[in-house]
Structures are given as structure tokens and as C-alpha cells.
Amino acid sequence: MSEKMPIKALEAALNDVISIKLKDQRIFRGRLTRCDVYMNLTLADAEEIEEDQVRAKYGQLLLRGNNILWIQIPE
């Protein structure tokens, strides 16, 4: 069984819509446009989600890797 690197999974998800939860419990959803080895991510058409509702819409959003709790990538 081969080991899967998290950065490789992110690179494979470029241009896919992903969800991200931050350490402060906020959840964002958007199209992944960039990622780096520090897990810094850039989302396009980003939305902040609260209780399954859109709380705010952002054009482009940069999320620092050290603030990310989890990332949900579609299968």
C-alpha cells in the first residue's frame, strides 16, 4: 500500500470545490486555486458557512496553513 502525501491530495484537488475548517471553528468553502508545502491555500468564489447556510461571500481568500483544522476534499 502506498503512502499518500497530503500535499499531493491537495494538488490533485486543484480547481475542485473544497471545505476547510479553521481552528477558530469557522468553515469556508470554495474552489481551490493554489496550495503550497506549508498548506497555505487560496480559494476562489469562497463562502463562509455557518449552520449549513452561507454567512458571507468572498471573491478570493487566502488561508494560512497553520490555522487549518481540517480540509474536506471531494472524492
Secondary structure, DSSP 8 states (H G I E B T S, - for coil): -----HHHHHHHTTTSEEEEEETTS-EEEEEEEEE-TT--EEEEEEEEEETTEEEEE-SEEEE-GGGEEEEE---
